[in-house]
Amino acid sequence: MANIKDVARAAGVSVSTVSRVVNGSAKVAPEKREAVLAAMSTMNYRPNSLARALVNRRSNCIGLMVGELGSPFFAQMMAGVDDVVVQGGRHLMMTSGYNDPAREEEALDMLQQRQCDALILHAKALSDERLQEVAAGPVPVIFINRLVPGYESCSIYLDNQHGAYLATRHLLGRGHRSVAFMCSSLTHVADGHQRLAGYRQALDEFDIEYDERKVAWAFPNEDGGNEAMGELLGRNVSFSAVMAYNDVMAAGAIGLLLDSGFEVPHHMSVVGFDDVVITKYLRPRLTTVHYPIEEMGRTAARLALQILEGKPRLPAAQLNFTPRLVVRHSVKTWRDQDGR
């Protein structure tokens, strides 16, 4: 494989001249530039992009950290970011932090070492202070799905409490008076607390007392939903509907309900949160809260490009997203006003 010295020798110029042509960092005589480009083409020379990034402190890449790579939620976010970044003539470098402080720090370090021109971070485990420190550095940082104090102009976030309120209010409005809640056990992630607050807000509005026995905590995946639903059914408490922290927990809960002889929604109504693609294919199709994560990803990428290109930033009103309820077939009107 040809290296920069081979190209210089073939073109009859110095290594520094080849470097200037590759990096576009200084003027080069037209005849020398043509000779270098011809030699590069003939020898199929590919500059080392990482080495160039270390020298120029520019990589033409935007770094993206997500919660996990296998999640349909984050797949939608990555698709939104990637589409805008590629259209902007740059590349996307992705990694994951799995909502763990050590892994998020490791992922952040990797992106910084690769000299990414800007960072888009879905960081839930790192403290506000640590993220403020990162944002104060020389590389533009966009926070997605989190409002970092002092950096509201580069934080893209959703009103989680309002979304959970909408979901719970929908169940209560359909006559359910005993509603359970399956919450994320990742207590260091604010989303779970915000959604629990929305659940309680709707109960208060309907003058229904909050009952801790109707709240189960589990890891926010399908297995966690299965586990949480099993725990709720095993308690000495009745309920006719359940709100899930997210759609995959709802899917796990529905699986256990069906295996246990319950019909959804005839015996139990279920509402999710996120509106990922699986909600349209579950049976029954899942009523859920639409989380516009793909559009939030697009917005994050647009904001990063605007900062890098020195263009005016998006107004703050476009960074705060509002959830909406998507009504499908997993909720029925409950006629027994005393609950199940």
C-alpha positions in Angstrom: 0.0 0.0 0.0 1.4 3.4 -1.0 2.3 5.9 1.6 2.9 9.7 1.4 6.7 9.2 0.7 5.8 7.0 -2.3 3.5 9.7 -3.6 6.1 12.4 -3.2 8.7 10.3 -5.0 6.4 9.6 -7.9 5.3 13.2 -8.2 8.8 14.6 -7.9 8.0 16.8 -5.0 8.6 16.9 -1.2 6.6 15.1 1.4 5.5 18.5 2.8 4.1 19.5 -0.6 2.0 16.3 -0.7 0.8 17.1 2.8 -0.2 20.6 1.7 -2.2 19.3 -1.2 -3.9 16.7 0.9 -4.8 19.1 3.7 -5.4 22.2 1.5 -3.5 24.1 4.2 -1.3 26.3 1.9 -0.9 27.4 -1.7 0.8 25.0 -4.0 2.0 25.7 -7.6 -0.7 24.4 -10.0 1.8 22.1 -11.8 2.9 20.5 -8.6 -0.7 20.1 -7.3 -1.6 18.3 -10.6 1.4 16.0 -10.3 0.5 15.1 -6.7 -3.1 14.4 -7.6 -2.1 12.3 -10.6 0.3 10.3 -8.4 -2.3 9.8 -5.7 -4.8 8.6 -8.3 -2.3 6.2 -10.0 -1.1 4.7 -6.8 -4.6 4.6 -5.2 -3.3 6.6 -2.2 -5.7 7.2 0.6 -4.7 9.7 3.3 -4.8 8.6 6.9 -7.8 10.5 8.1 -7.0 9.9 11.8 -3.5 11.3 11.4 -4.9 14.3 9.5 -7.4 14.9 12.3 -4.6 14.8 14.9 -2.6 17.4 12.9 -5.4 19.7 11.8 -7.7 19.2 14.8 -10.5 18.6 12.2 -11.9 15.2 11.3 -15.0 16.1 9.3 -16.8 13.8 11.7 -19.5 14.5 14.2 -19.5 12.2 17.3 -22.7 10.7 18.6 -23.1 8.9 21.9 -26.4 7.0 22.5 -27.8 4.9 25.3 -27.5 1.6 23.6 -27.0 0.4 20.0 -29.6 -2.4 19.9 -32.6 -0.3 21.0 -35.3 0.6 18.5 -35.6 4.0 20.2 -32.0 4.8 19.7 -32.1 3.4 16.2 -34.6 6.1 15.3 -32.5 8.7 16.9 -29.4 7.6 15.0 -31.2 7.6 11.7 -32.3 11.2 12.2 -28.8 12.4 13.1 -27.1 10.4 10.4 -29.4 11.7 7.6 -28.7 15.4 8.4 -25.0 14.9 9.0 -24.5 13.1 5.7 -26.5 15.7 3.8 -24.2 18.2 5.5 -21.1 16.6 3.9 -19.8 15.1 7.1 -19.4 11.6 8.6 -20.9 10.2 11.8 -19.0 8.3 14.5 -21.2 6.5 16.9 -20.7 4.9 20.3 -22.8 4.0 23.3 -22.7 4.6 27.1 -25.4 2.2 28.3 -26.6 4.7 31.0 -23.5 3.8 33.1 -21.2 6.5 34.4 -18.0 4.6 33.6 -19.1 3.6 30.1 -20.3 7.1 29.3 -17.0 8.5 30.3 -15.2 6.0 28.2 -17.4 6.7 25.2 -16.9 10.4 25.6 -13.1 10.0 25.8 -13.1 7.9 22.7 -15.0 10.6 20.7 -12.7 13.3 22.0 -9.6 11.4 21.1 -10.9 10.9 17.5 -10.9 14.7 17.2 -14.6 14.9 16.3 -15.6 18.4 15.1 -18.7 18.4 17.3 -20.4 16.0 19.8 -24.0 15.0 20.2 -24.4 13.3 23.5 -27.3 11.2 24.9 -25.7 11.1 28.4 -27.9 10.1 31.3 -25.5 8.9 33.9 -22.9 11.7 33.9 -23.5 14.6 36.3 -24.6 18.1 35.2 -21.2 19.3 36.4 -19.3 16.9 34.2 -21.4 17.7 31.2 -21.0 21.4 31.8 -17.2 20.9 31.9 -17.4 19.1 28.6 -19.6 21.8 27.0 -17.2 24.5 28.2 -14.4 23.0 26.1 -13.3 23.9 22.6 -15.5 21.3 20.8 -19.2 22.2 20.3 -21.5 19.9 22.3 -25.2 19.2 21.7 -27.2 17.4 24.5 -30.1 15.3 23.4 -32.9 14.2 25.7 -31.5 16.2 28.5 -31.6 19.8 29.7 -28.2 20.8 31.1 -28.3 24.0 33.3 -26.5 26.9 31.7 -26.5 25.2 28.3 -30.2 25.5 27.4 -29.2 26.8 23.9 -27.6 23.4 23.1 -30.0 21.1 25.0 -32.7 19.3 23.1 -35.3 17.7 25.4 -38.8 16.4 25.9 -41.4 17.1 28.6 -41.5 13.6 30.0 -43.8 14.5 32.9 -46.4 15.9 30.5 -46.2 12.7 28.4 -46.8 10.4 31.3 -49.6 12.7 32.5 -51.3 12.4 29.0 -51.0 8.6 29.1 -52.4 8.2 32.6 -55.1 10.8 32.1 -56.2 8.8 29.0 -56.7 5.7 31.1 -58.5 7.6 33.8 -60.7 9.3 31.2 -61.7 5.9 29.9 -63.1 5.0 33.3 -60.2 3.2 34.9 -59.8 4.1 38.6 -57.1 1.7 39.5 -54.1 2.3 37.3 -50.6 0.7 37.9 -47.3 2.0 36.7 -44.2 0.1 35.6 -41.2 2.4 36.0 -37.5 2.2 35.1 -35.2 1.0 37.8 -32.4 3.2 36.5 -33.0 5.7 39.3 -30.0 7.9 38.3 -31.8 8.7 35.0 -34.2 11.6 35.5 -36.8 10.4 32.9 -38.2 7.7 35.3 -38.8 10.2 38.0 -40.3 12.7 35.6 -42.7 10.1 34.2 -43.7 8.9 37.7 -44.4 12.6 38.5 -46.7 12.8 35.4 -48.5 9.6 36.6 -49.1 11.1 40.0 -50.2 14.4 38.5 -53.0 12.7 36.6 -54.1 10.7 39.7 -54.2 14.0 41.7 -56.4 15.6 39.0 -58.9 12.7 39.3 -58.7 12.8 43.2 -57.2 9.3 43.3 -54.8 8.5 46.1 -51.3 7.4 45.0 -50.6 3.8 46.1 -47.0 2.5 46.1 -48.2 -1.1 45.7 -49.3 -0.2 42.2 -45.8 0.9 41.1 -43.2 -1.7 40.1 -39.6 -0.9 39.2 -37.6 -2.9 36.6 -34.9 -2.5 34.0 -36.5 -0.7 31.0 -36.5 -3.5 28.5 -38.9 -6.3 27.5 -37.6 -8.6 30.2 -38.1 -5.8 32.7 -41.7 -5.3 31.6 -42.4 -9.0 32.0 -40.8 -8.9 35.5 -42.7 -5.8 36.6 -46.0 -7.1 35.4 -45.4 -10.4 37.2 -44.6 -8.5 40.4 -47.8 -6.4 40.1 -50.0 -9.4 39.5 -48.4 -11.1 42.5 -49.3 -8.3 44.9 -52.5 -8.1 46.9 -53.8 -5.2 44.9 -56.3 -4.9 42.0 -56.0 -2.8 38.9 -57.6 -2.6 35.4 -54.9 -0.7 33.5 -51.2 -0.2 33.5 -48.9 2.5 32.1 -45.4 1.4 31.1 -42.2 3.5 31.3 -41.6 2.7 27.6 -42.9 0.6 24.8 -40.6 -2.4 25.2 -41.6 -2.7 28.8 -45.2 -2.6 27.6 -44.5 -5.4 25.1 -43.0 -7.5 27.9 -46.0 -6.9 30.1 -48.4 -7.8 27.3 -46.5 -11.0 26.7 -46.9 -12.1 30.4 -50.5 -11.1 30.5 -51.3 -13.2 27.4 -49.4 -16.1 28.9 -51.3 -15.8 32.1 -54.7 -15.9 30.4 -55.5 -12.2 30.4 -56.9 -10.6 27.2 -55.6 -7.1 26.3 -57.5 -4.8 26.5 -60.6 -6.9 27.5 -59.1 -7.8 30.9 -56.3 -5.3 31.2 -55.6 -2.0 29.3 -52.0 -1.1 28.6 -50.3 2.2 27.5 -46.7 2.6 26.5 -44.3 5.5 26.0 -42.0 6.4 23.0 -44.0 5.2 20.0 -41.2 3.1 18.5 -41.9 1.0 15.4 -43.0 -2.2 17.2 -46.1 -0.4 18.6 -47.8 -0.7 15.2 -47.2 -4.4 15.0 -48.1 -5.6 18.5 -51.4 -7.2 18.9 -53.4 -5.3 20.0 -51.6 -2.3 18.5 -50.3 -0.2 21.4 -51.7 3.1 22.6 -48.6 5.1 23.5 -47.0 8.5 23.9 -45.2 9.7 20.8 -41.6 10.7 21.5 -40.3 12.5 18.4 -36.8 11.1 18.9 -35.9 11.0 15.2 -36.9 14.6 14.7 -34.9 15.5 17.9 -31.9 13.7 16.3 -32.3 15.7 13.2 -32.6 18.9 15.2 -29.4 18.0 17.1 -27.5 17.4 13.9 -28.8 20.7 12.3 -27.7 22.6 15.4 -24.3 21.1 15.4 -23.8 22.0 11.7 -25.0 25.5 12.3 -22.5 26.0 15.0 -19.6 24.6 13.0 -20.5 26.7 10.0 -21.0 29.9 12.0 -24.6 30.2 11.2 -27.3 31.6 13.6 -28.5 28.9 16.1 -32.0 27.5 16.3 -34.3 29.4 18.6 -34.8 27.8 22.1 -38.5 27.2 21.3 -37.4 24.6 18.6 -35.3 22.7 21.1 -38.1 21.8 23.6 -40.3 19.1 22.2 -43.8 18.3 23.4 -45.1 14.6 23.4 -48.5 13.7 22.1 -50.8 10.7 22.8 -51.3 8.1 20.0 -54.5 6.2 20.5 -54.6 2.7 19.1 -56.3 -0.6 20.4 -54.7 -1.5 23.7 -57.2 0.5 25.9 -60.9 -0.2 26.5 -63.4 1.8 28.4 -63.8 0.4 31.9 -67.4 0.2 33.0 -66.8 -0.8 36.6 -66.1 2.5 38.3 -64.7 0.7 41.3 -61.9 -0.7 39.2 -60.9 -4.3 38.8 
